[in-house]
């Protein structure tokens, strides 16, 4: 990633928005509709017909009282660009809670978008480089910075989200109890996981309420600090830092596996590991890659298991791989749902008759237009000649 040129263009984007009077979500919508071409150019976005519009992929958010604007990629980017990796330009990848003031000055530098092992071209063949792997926390991301002597926490998409409000309440206590006004370095962006019962995803932290440092960046030098620096910040600020993978073999404690990335990736298949998401690998060249335990992926899949999800997986060709992540009881449920889908698909009649039959998998009041579109897409895929 060419971070500095991308940051320069994002600053120009902020200046362009401000010069056109964008001050809130309403004025953003009007601006986006009128200036799609210019926005695409500032994002170096490919002009390819099959790609979604750049204005559907990025969304600004605004501080209610301070002259701050954040940028975040949208659910459309998350859900669609896996099919179009070229759409993840450097500028768009930086839109993960990055904050500017209204002059275009960089105020807080969050993570860029990074990917799971194997899901993006850059994560399919991992480099043979030194790396650190830290435990992936399973709460909500908090982006902490200082602006005009005021400490601010935002999530990656809103200054006013429920998690932001919760995080700022927690932040006030940390600032007071650990003398952050003295100990928090200038130009630091501190990235923490907000661990709290209200931010629970799948991992159960048994009611804990805390910040855990997961990364830190400098808005002055663009440095992405390593684990030793994170430990120093944790000590100064009264926080803990997410644990680092020691690379020790359970079968032979004298064997150090830290230089063997394959060992860490293979460890993700250990289905005995419960209540743990995985690790974030940070290579010496700056590349970050997520690896997740199969058991955690199973929780994720089970949470969104639906007829729509199963049909989409069949169309994309990764159904079998997805099924293998599921716990036994959920696996049996998924097989039953697949049986219903295939039974409806095998009914007599034309493709149109078949997809209308698939509509009946859900009650009329739940069979949305999106669900029906997936039924049609699935039928056409399954009945078209090879």
C-alpha positions in Angstrom: 0.0 0.0 0.0 1.3 3.5 -1.0 0.0 5.2 2.1 1.3 8.8 1.8 -0.1 9.4 -1.8 -3.4 7.9 -0.8 -3.6 10.1 2.3 -2.9 13.2 0.2 -5.8 12.3 -2.1 -8.1 11.7 0.8 -7.2 15.1 2.2 -8.1 16.6 -1.2 -11.4 14.7 -1.1 -12.2 16.3 2.4 -11.2 19.7 1.1 -13.4 19.2 -2.0 -16.4 18.1 0.1 -16.0 21.1 2.5 -15.7 23.6 -0.4 -19.0 22.3 -1.7 -20.8 22.8 1.6 -20.9 19.2 2.9 -21.7 19.4 6.6 -23.9 16.4 7.3 -25.3 13.2 5.8 -28.0 15.1 3.8 -25.6 17.4 2.1 -23.2 14.4 1.5 -26.0 12.6 -0.5 -26.5 15.6 -2.8 -22.8 16.1 -3.2 -22.2 12.4 -4.0 -24.9 12.3 -6.6 -23.5 15.4 -8.4 -19.8 14.6 -8.2 -19.4 10.8 -8.8 -16.8 11.3 -11.5 -14.6 13.6 -9.4 -14.9 11.4 -6.4 -13.9 8.3 -8.4 -10.8 10.1 -9.7 -9.7 11.1 -6.2 -10.1 7.5 -5.1 -8.3 6.2 -8.2 -11.3 4.0 -8.6 -11.4 1.7 -11.7 -13.9 2.8 -14.3 -15.4 -0.7 -14.9 -19.1 -1.2 -15.6 -19.6 -4.2 -13.3 -18.2 -2.4 -10.3 -20.5 -0.6 -7.9 -20.4 3.2 -7.8 -17.6 4.7 -5.6 -20.3 6.8 -3.8 -21.9 3.5 -2.6 -18.6 2.3 -1.1 -17.5 5.2 1.1 -19.4 7.3 3.6 -18.3 10.3 5.7 -19.4 10.9 9.3 -19.4 14.1 11.2 -18.6 15.1 14.8 -21.6 16.8 16.4 -19.5 19.7 17.9 -15.9 19.6 16.7 -14.9 20.3 13.0 -14.0 16.7 12.4 -14.9 14.4 9.5 -14.4 10.6 9.5 -14.4 8.3 6.5 -15.6 4.7 6.5 -16.2 2.1 3.8 -19.8 0.9 3.6 -21.5 -2.5 3.9 -21.7 -2.5 0.1 -17.9 -2.5 -0.1 -17.6 -5.2 2.5 -20.3 -7.4 0.8 -19.5 -6.9 -2.9 -15.8 -6.1 -3.4 -14.7 -9.6 -2.5 -15.7 -10.3 -6.1 -13.8 -7.2 -7.3 -10.5 -6.9 -5.4 -9.3 -4.2 -7.7 -12.0 -2.0 -6.2 -10.2 -1.8 -2.9 -8.0 1.1 -3.9 -5.5 2.4 -1.3 -7.7 5.4 -0.6 -10.8 3.2 0.0 -8.8 0.8 2.2 -7.8 3.7 4.5 -11.4 4.6 5.0 -11.8 2.6 8.2 -12.4 5.3 10.7 -9.7 7.7 9.5 -10.3 11.3 10.8 -9.5 14.7 9.2 -10.4 18.2 10.3 -12.3 20.3 7.9 -9.1 21.8 6.4 -8.0 18.3 5.3 -5.4 17.9 8.1 -5.0 14.3 9.3 -6.2 13.9 12.9 -6.4 10.1 13.5 -5.1 7.2 11.5 -6.9 3.9 12.0 -6.1 0.5 10.5 -6.4 0.3 6.7 -8.8 -2.5 5.6 -7.0 -5.8 5.8 -8.2 -9.3 4.9 -8.6 -12.8 6.1 -6.0 -15.4 5.0 -6.9 -16.4 1.4 -9.7 -14.0 0.7 -7.7 -11.3 -1.2 -4.8 -11.7 -3.7 -2.3 -10.2 -1.2 -3.2 -12.8 1.5 -3.2 -15.9 -0.7 0.6 -16.5 -0.7 1.9 -15.2 2.6 5.5 -13.7 2.5 8.4 -15.5 4.2 9.2 -12.5 6.4 9.5 -11.9 10.1 6.1 -11.4 11.8 4.3 -10.8 15.0 0.9 -12.4 15.6 -1.4 -10.9 18.3 -4.6 -12.3 19.7 -7.6 -10.9 17.8 -10.0 -9.4 20.3 -13.7 -9.8 19.7 -15.4 -6.5 20.8 -15.7 -3.2 19.0 -12.9 -1.1 17.6 -12.2 2.2 19.4 -10.1 4.8 17.7 -8.6 7.2 20.3 -6.9 10.5 19.6 -6.4 14.0 21.0 -7.8 17.0 19.3 -7.3 20.6 20.6 -6.5 19.2 24.1 -9.6 17.0 24.1 -9.5 13.2 24.1 -11.9 11.7 21.6 -13.0 8.1 20.9 -14.8 7.1 17.8 -15.8 3.8 16.2 -15.0 3.4 12.6 -18.3 4.7 11.3 -19.7 7.1 13.9 -18.8 9.6 16.6 -22.2 9.0 18.1 -22.8 5.3 17.9 -23.8 3.4 21.0 -20.3 2.0 21.2 -18.7 5.4 20.8 -20.8 6.8 23.6 -19.9 3.9 25.8 -16.3 4.1 24.8 -16.0 7.8 25.6 -17.5 7.2 29.1 -14.8 4.6 29.7 -12.2 6.9 28.2 -13.0 9.7 30.7 -12.1 7.4 33.5 -8.8 6.2 31.9 -7.8 9.8 31.2 -8.4 10.9 34.8 -6.9 7.9 36.6 -3.8 7.5 34.5 -2.8 11.2 33.8 -3.2 10.9 30.0 -2.8 14.6 29.6 0.8 14.1 30.4 1.4 10.5 29.2 -0.5 10.4 25.9 2.0 11.3 23.1 1.4 14.0 20.6 0.2 12.7 17.2 -0.7 9.3 18.5 -3.7 7.4 17.3 -4.4 4.6 19.8 -6.4 1.6 18.5 -8.2 -0.3 21.2 -10.8 -3.1 21.4 -13.8 -2.0 23.6 -14.5 -5.0 25.7 -17.8 -4.7 27.5 -21.0 -6.8 27.8 -22.6 -4.3 25.4 -20.0 -4.9 22.7 -20.0 -8.7 22.8 -19.9 -10.4 19.5 -19.2 -14.1 20.0 -16.3 -14.4 22.5 -17.6 -14.4 26.1 -15.4 -12.1 28.3 -17.4 -12.8 31.4 -18.6 -9.3 32.0 -15.2 -7.6 31.7 -15.2 -3.8 31.0 -11.9 -2.6 29.6 -9.8 -1.3 26.7 -7.2 -3.5 25.2 -4.5 -2.0 22.9 -4.4 -3.7 19.5 -2.3 -1.2 17.5 -1.0 2.4 17.4 -0.1 4.8 14.6 1.6 8.2 14.3 -0.2 10.9 12.3 3.1 12.8 12.0 5.3 10.0 10.5 2.6 7.4 9.5 4.5 4.9 11.6 2.7 1.6 12.4 4.1 0.7 15.8 5.2 -2.8 16.7 4.5 -4.8 19.8 7.3 -3.5 21.9 6.0 0.1 21.4 2.5 -1.0 22.3 3.7 -2.5 25.6 5.3 0.9 26.4 2.0 2.7 25.8 0.1 0.1 27.8 2.4 0.8 30.8 2.1 4.6 30.5 -1.6 4.7 30.0 -2.8 2.1 32.5 -4.1 -0.3 29.8 -3.4 -3.8 28.8 -2.2 -4.9 25.4 -3.5 -7.9 23.5 -1.4 -11.0 24.0 1.2 -11.9 21.4 1.6 -15.5 20.0 4.6 -17.1 21.6 5.0 -19.8 19.0 5.6 -22.5 21.6 4.6 -26.0 20.7 2.4 -27.7 23.3 3.8 -31.1 22.5 7.4 -29.8 22.8 7.9 -26.5 24.7 11.5 -26.3 23.5 10.3 -25.9 19.8 9.9 -22.3 18.8 7.4 -22.0 15.9 7.3 -18.2 15.6 9.2 -18.2 12.3 6.9 -20.8 10.8 3.8 -19.1 9.6 2.4 -22.4 8.4 2.2 -23.6 12.0 0.0 -20.7 13.0 -2.3 -21.1 10.0 -2.7 -24.8 10.6 -3.4 -24.2 14.3 -6.7 -22.5 13.2 -8.1 -25.9 12.3 -7.9 -27.1 16.0 -11.6 -27.5 16.8 -10.8 -28.0 20.5 -10.2 -24.3 20.7 -13.3 -22.6 21.9 -14.2 -19.0 22.8 -11.3 -17.5 20.8 -11.5 -15.6 17.5 -8.0 -16.0 16.1 -4.9 -13.9 15.4 -3.8 -10.8 13.5 -0.5 -11.4 11.7 1.7 -8.3 11.1 4.6 -8.9 8.8 7.7 -6.8 8.8 6.7 -5.2 5.5 3.5 -3.9 7.1 1.1 -6.5 5.6 -1.7 -7.5 8.1 -3.6 -10.8 7.7 -6.4 -12.2 9.8 -6.5 -15.9 10.7 -9.6 -17.3 12.5 -10.2 -20.5 14.3 -12.6 -22.8 12.5 -14.8 -22.9 15.6 -15.2 -19.1 15.6 -16.0 -19.2 11.9 -18.6 -21.7 12.7 -20.2 -19.3 15.2 -20.3 -16.6 12.5 -21.9 -18.9 10.0 -24.4 -20.2 12.4 -25.4 -16.7 13.3 -26.3 -15.9 9.7 -27.4 -19.3 8.6 -30.4 -18.9 6.3 -31.8 -20.1 3.0 -30.4 -17.0 1.3 -27.0 -17.6 2.8 -26.9 -21.3 1.7 -28.1 -20.5 -1.9 -25.4 -17.8 -2.2 -22.7 -20.2 -1.0 -23.8 -22.8 -3.6 -23.7 -20.2 -6.3 -20.2 -19.1 -5.3 -18.9 -22.6 -5.0 -17.7 -22.6 -1.4 -20.6 -24.4 0.3 -18.6 -27.4 1.3 -15.9 -25.4 2.9 -18.4 -23.3 4.9 -20.3 -26.4 6.1 -17.0 -27.9 7.5 -16.8 -24.9 9.9 -20.1 -25.6 11.6 -20.6 -27.3 15.0 -22.3 -30.7 14.7 -25.8 -29.6 15.7 -25.7 -26.6 13.4 -24.3 -28.8 10.6 -27.3 -31.0 10.8 -29.6 -28.0 10.7 -27.8 -26.7 7.6 -28.1 -30.1 5.9 -31.9 -30.1 6.6 -32.2 -26.6 5.1 -30.2 -27.7 2.0 -32.5 -30.7 1.6 -35.5 -28.3 1.5 -33.8 -26.1 -1.1 -32.9 -29.0 -3.4 -36.3 -30.6 -3.0 -38.0 -27.3 -4.2 -35.4 -27.0 -7.0 -36.2 -30.5 -8.3 -39.9 -29.8 -8.6 -41.4 -30.2 -12.0 -41.8 -27.3 -14.3 -39.8 -24.5 -15.9 -37.0 -22.5 -14.2 -39.7 -19.9 -13.4 -41.8 -22.5 -11.8 -38.9 -23.7 -9.7 -37.9 -20.3 -8.4 -41.5 -19.5 -7.5 -41.5 -22.8 -5.6 -38.3 -21.6 -3.8 -40.1 -18.4 -2.8 -42.3 -20.6 -0.5 -39.3 -21.6 1.7 -40.2 -18.5 3.7 -43.6 -17.2 4.8 -45.1 -14.5 2.5 -44.3 -11.7 4.9 -40.6 -12.7 5.1 -40.0 -13.4 1.4 -38.5 -10.0 0.6 -37.6 -8.8 -2.9 -33.9 -9.5 -2.2 -34.7 -13.1 -1.1 -36.7 -13.6 -4.3 -33.8 -12.3 -6.4 -31.5 -14.8 -4.8 -34.0 -17.6 -5.6 -34.0 -16.6 -9.3 -30.2 -16.2 -9.4 -29.8 -19.6 -7.7 -32.2 -21.4 -10.1 -30.6 -19.9 -13.2 -27.2 -21.0 -11.9 -28.3 -24.5 -11.0 -30.3 -25.2 -14.2 -28.2 -23.6 -16.8 -26.2 -25.9 -19.1 -22.5 -26.4 -18.2 
